[in-house]
Amino acid sequence: MIRVAAGSLLSVLITSVLVACASTGTGNSAVTTSLADGRSGVITFASVTPRSTGDFLANYTGNSKAIIEGTLTLPENAPPVVPAVIILHGSSGVNPGERVWAARMNALGYASFIVDSFTGRGIRNTEKDQTQLSMAADIADAYAALRLLATDPRIDKRRIAVMGFSRGGFASLYSALAPFQQRAADDDLRFAAHVAFYPSCGISYESARLDGAPILMLVGGKDNYTPAAPCVAYADTLRAKGAQVVIKEYPNAYHAFDRPTSIRSVPLATSGRECHGVFNLDRRSLTMTHDGQSLTGAAATAESKRCLTRGVTMGGDPQGQAESPADVAAFLQTAFR
């Protein structure tokens, strides 16, 4: 287990927050296509905005362009080349929780890159309306960040992981499927590991091919936003295809269990907890299940909207807060060997 002194972590956290506060915004920033000059801080870069998973797979480069930002922080007193972790936010956008995790990654000796998928697209949050931005756009942003970090001579492009929370966890998890990697990555560039906090697994993605990187899922036993049970089942599905998957369930945890926040109700947040289906990336087809019946085509699309419900519970969990940093550290230490 890796141990980090509290003072060191606090120092890294303060540094990362100061860097974030010093950002200038996309309006006055040039789009960065290479990090060969060794810059850090707020980086403006290009991605695409697929309207759907089908758009991502059918014509990745033909999707509408997006200019977004990320905050790159390197660890203090780092060796010349270090691993990196791309961090993807949830439905509320980038908040202090992502910066805490970035500081933890820096304290472990890794570069961190917090991706902001919302601000550059004019979105504040998607809790009440997830249709504002396709989940495929988050996956596109993850791969755009991967391509960019791979140009940085300070970063080992073979040791870049992706970690996300909620809808960011969705992107972190399903970016492990090879069809996404083959559309969005250059040559054989791929993630070294995938860390998904409380992702949505009710309507899962499947493919016969995976990118081969290990996967860690961290889920809450009481989560009624993105329930744990479908993710446990999905982990078994991935293992059957040869994937290296670790799933950690914190039994008393609700959604956002890693955050130091009180338990609260969010009445208008949209959840897919009643949704059951699979989108097959190889066939580009959606199959939904309702009342024991399999639905395809237009009926499946209609069901994927009908099954949505509102009202969730969120907040920190003592066990999740205490154990998840060590769980992630141990997983990445193995993945980056």
C-alpha positions in Angstrom: 0.0 0.0 0.0 1.3 3.5 -0.8 1.2 5.9 2.0 1.4 9.7 1.6 2.1 12.2 4.3 -0.9 14.5 5.1 1.2 17.6 4.7 2.4 16.5 1.2 -1.1 15.8 0.1 -2.3 19.2 1.4 0.5 21.0 -0.4 -0.4 19.3 -3.7 -4.1 20.0 -3.2 -3.4 23.7 -2.6 -1.2 23.9 -5.7 -3.8 22.3 -7.9 -6.5 24.6 -6.7 -4.4 27.6 -7.3 -3.6 26.4 -10.8 -7.4 26.0 -11.4 -8.2 29.4 -10.1 -5.6 31.0 -12.4 -7.3 29.7 -15.6 -8.3 32.2 -18.3 -11.1 30.4 -20.1 -11.5 29.2 -23.7 -12.3 32.7 -25.1 -8.7 33.9 -24.8 -6.9 30.6 -25.1 -5.3 29.0 -28.2 -6.3 25.4 -28.9 -3.4 23.1 -27.8 -2.5 20.3 -30.1 0.8 19.3 -28.5 2.3 19.4 -25.0 5.8 19.1 -26.3 6.6 22.5 -24.8 6.0 21.2 -21.3 3.1 23.5 -20.4 0.9 22.8 -17.4 -2.2 24.4 -15.8 -5.4 25.0 -17.8 -5.1 23.5 -21.3 -7.6 24.2 -24.1 -8.0 21.4 -26.6 -10.3 20.0 -29.3 -12.8 17.2 -29.1 -16.0 16.2 -30.9 -19.6 16.0 -29.8 -21.3 12.9 -31.1 -25.1 13.1 -30.7 -25.2 9.4 -30.0 -23.1 6.2 -29.7 -24.0 5.4 -33.3 -22.6 8.8 -34.5 -19.4 8.1 -32.6 -18.9 4.7 -34.2 -20.1 5.5 -37.7 -18.2 8.7 -38.4 -16.1 9.8 -35.4 -14.2 12.7 -37.2 -17.4 13.9 -38.9 -19.1 14.8 -35.6 -19.4 18.5 -34.6 -16.2 19.9 -33.1 -15.9 21.1 -29.5 -13.3 23.2 -27.7 -13.0 22.2 -24.1 -10.5 22.6 -21.2 -8.5 20.4 -18.9 -6.3 21.2 -15.9 -2.9 19.5 -16.1 -0.9 19.2 -12.9 2.5 17.3 -12.5 3.7 15.9 -9.2 6.3 17.8 -7.3 9.9 16.6 -7.5 8.8 14.1 -10.2 11.2 11.9 -12.2 11.6 13.0 -15.9 8.7 10.7 -17.1 5.6 9.8 -15.0 2.3 8.0 -15.5 -0.9 10.1 -15.7 -4.5 9.8 -14.8 -7.3 11.6 -16.8 -10.2 12.5 -14.5 -13.8 12.8 -15.8 -16.5 14.6 -13.8 -20.1 13.7 -13.1 -23.4 15.5 -13.9 -22.6 18.5 -11.7 -19.5 19.4 -13.6 -16.0 19.9 -12.2 -16.1 20.5 -8.5 -13.7 20.2 -5.5 -14.1 16.5 -5.4 -12.3 16.1 -8.8 -9.5 18.4 -7.5 -9.1 16.3 -4.4 -8.6 13.2 -6.5 -6.2 15.1 -8.8 -4.1 16.0 -5.7 -4.2 12.4 -4.6 -2.9 11.3 -8.0 -0.1 13.9 -7.8 0.8 12.7 -4.3 1.2 9.2 -5.7 3.7 10.5 -8.3 1.3 10.7 -11.2 0.3 13.6 -13.5 -3.4 14.5 -13.3 -5.6 16.0 -16.0 -9.1 17.1 -15.0 -11.3 17.3 -18.1 -14.2 19.8 -18.2 -16.7 18.4 -20.7 -19.4 21.0 -19.9 -18.1 24.6 -19.8 -16.8 24.7 -23.4 -20.1 23.4 -24.6 -22.2 25.9 -22.6 -23.5 23.3 -20.1 -23.7 23.9 -16.4 -24.9 20.5 -15.2 -27.0 17.6 -16.6 -28.6 16.2 -13.4 -32.1 17.1 -14.5 -31.6 16.5 -18.2 -28.9 14.1 -19.4 -30.0 14.6 -23.0 -28.1 17.9 -23.1 -24.9 15.9 -23.9 -24.6 12.4 -25.1 -22.6 10.0 -22.9 -20.6 9.2 -26.1 -19.3 12.8 -25.9 -17.7 12.0 -22.5 -15.9 9.0 -24.1 -14.8 11.2 -27.0 -13.3 13.7 -24.5 -11.5 10.9 -22.7 -9.8 9.9 -25.9 -9.1 13.4 -26.9 -7.3 13.9 -23.6 -5.4 10.6 -24.1 -4.2 11.8 -27.5 -3.1 15.1 -26.1 -1.2 13.7 -23.0 0.6 11.3 -25.3 2.4 14.3 -26.9 3.9 15.3 -23.5 7.5 14.1 -23.1 7.0 14.2 -19.3 4.3 11.6 -19.5 4.6 7.9 -20.3 2.0 7.4 -23.0 1.8 3.7 -22.2 0.8 4.5 -18.7 -2.2 6.8 -18.9 -5.3 5.7 -17.0 -8.8 7.2 -17.0 -10.8 7.7 -13.9 -14.4 9.0 -13.7 -17.3 9.6 -11.5 -21.0 8.9 -12.3 -21.4 9.9 -16.0 -17.6 10.3 -16.0 -17.5 6.8 -14.5 -19.7 5.6 -17.4 -17.1 7.0 -19.9 -14.2 5.5 -17.9 -15.8 2.1 -17.9 -17.0 1.8 -21.4 -14.0 3.4 -23.0 -12.4 -0.1 -22.3 -14.4 -1.5 -25.3 -12.2 -1.8 -28.4 -14.7 -0.2 -30.9 -14.3 3.2 -29.1 -10.5 2.9 -28.9 -10.3 2.0 -32.6 -12.3 5.0 -33.7 -10.8 7.6 -31.5 -7.2 6.7 -30.7 -4.1 7.0 -32.9 -2.4 3.8 -34.0 -2.2 1.5 -31.0 -2.6 4.2 -28.3 -4.9 3.0 -25.5 -5.6 3.5 -21.8 -3.4 1.6 -19.3 -6.3 1.2 -16.8 -9.9 2.2 -16.2 -11.3 3.4 -12.9 -15.1 3.9 -12.7 -16.8 5.3 -9.6 -20.5 4.5 -9.5 -21.1 4.2 -13.2 -24.4 3.4 -14.8 -24.7 -0.2 -15.9 -28.4 -0.7 -16.4 -28.1 -0.1 -20.2 -24.6 -1.4 -20.8 -22.4 -1.5 -23.8 -21.0 -4.7 -25.1 -18.5 -5.8 -27.7 -16.6 -9.0 -28.5 -13.4 -6.9 -28.2 -11.8 -5.1 -25.3 -8.7 -2.9 -25.1 -7.0 -5.3 -22.7 -6.5 -2.9 -19.8 -7.5 -3.7 -16.2 -10.8 -2.2 -14.9 -11.7 -1.2 -11.4 -15.3 -0.4 -10.5 -16.3 1.1 -7.2 -20.0 1.1 -6.3 -22.4 1.8 -3.5 -24.6 -0.9 -2.1 -27.4 1.6 -1.4 -27.0 3.7 -4.6 -30.4 4.4 -6.1 -29.0 6.6 -8.8 -26.7 4.1 -10.5 -27.4 0.8 -8.6 -24.6 -1.6 -7.9 -26.3 -4.9 -8.9 -26.2 -4.3 -12.7 -22.5 -3.4 -12.4 -21.7 -6.5 -10.5 -23.4 -8.5 -13.3 -21.6 -6.5 -16.0 -18.3 -7.3 -14.3 -19.0 -11.0 -14.7 -19.8 -10.4 -18.3 -16.5 -8.7 -18.9 -14.6 -11.4 -17.0 -16.2 -14.0 -19.3 -14.6 -12.2 -22.2 -11.2 -12.3 -20.5 -11.1 -8.8 -19.0 -9.2 -8.2 -15.7 -12.0 -6.6 -13.6 -12.0 -5.7 -9.9 -15.3 -4.5 -8.4 -15.4 -3.0 -4.9 -18.8 -2.5 -3.3 -19.2 -0.4 -0.2 -22.4 -1.9 1.3 -23.9 1.2 3.1 -22.8 3.8 0.5 -25.1 6.0 -1.7 -24.1 7.8 -4.9 -21.1 10.1 -4.6 -19.9 8.1 -1.5 -16.3 9.4 -1.9 -17.3 13.0 -1.3 -17.3 14.7 2.2 -21.0 15.7 1.8 -24.1 14.9 3.9 -26.7 12.5 2.7 -29.3 14.4 0.7 -32.2 13.9 -1.6 -32.1 15.3 -5.2 -35.8 15.0 -6.3 -35.4 16.1 -9.9 -32.3 14.1 -10.8 -32.9 11.6 -13.6 -32.0 8.0 -13.0 -31.9 4.9 -15.3 -32.3 2.5 -12.3 -35.4 1.0 -13.8 -33.7 0.5 -17.3 -32.5 -2.8 -18.5 -30.8 -3.2 -21.8 -27.7 -3.6 -23.9 -26.2 -1.6 -26.8 -24.1 -3.9 -28.9 -21.3 -1.8 -30.4 -20.4 -4.5 -33.0 -23.9 -4.5 -34.5 -24.8 -1.0 -33.4 -28.1 -2.2 -32.0 -30.0 -1.6 -28.8 -31.9 -4.3 -27.0 -34.1 -3.4 -24.0 -36.0 -5.7 -21.6 -39.4 -4.9 -20.2 -41.7 -7.2 -18.4 -39.6 -10.2 -19.5 -39.8 -9.2 -23.2 -36.9 -8.2 -25.4 -37.5 -5.1 -27.4 -35.5 -3.9 -30.4 -35.7 -1.1 -33.0 -38.1 1.7 -32.3 -39.6 -0.2 -29.4 -36.3 -0.4 -27.7 -35.6 3.3 -28.2 -39.0 4.2 -26.7 -38.4 1.9 -23.7 -35.0 3.5 -23.1 -36.8 6.8 -22.5 -39.9 5.4 -20.7 -37.8 3.6 -18.1 -36.2 6.8 -16.8 -37.3 8.0 -13.3 -36.6 10.9 -11.0 -35.4 11.3 -7.5 -32.1 10.0 -6.0 -30.1 10.0 -2.8 -26.5 11.2 -2.7 -23.8 11.8 -0.1 -20.6 10.6 1.5 -20.0 7.3 3.2 -17.4 6.8 5.9 -16.2 3.5 4.6 -16.1 4.7 0.9 -14.3 7.9 1.9 -11.7 6.0 3.9 -11.1 3.0 1.7 -11.5 4.2 -1.9 -8.2 6.3 -2.1 -6.2 3.2 -1.0 -8.2 0.9 -3.3 -7.5 3.2 -6.3 -3.8 3.6 -5.3 -3.2 -0.1 -5.0 -5.0 -0.8 -8.3 -3.0 1.8 -10.2 0.3 0.8 -8.7 -0.3 -2.7 -10.2 -1.6 -1.4 -13.5 1.4 1.0 -14.0 4.1 -1.6 -13.3 
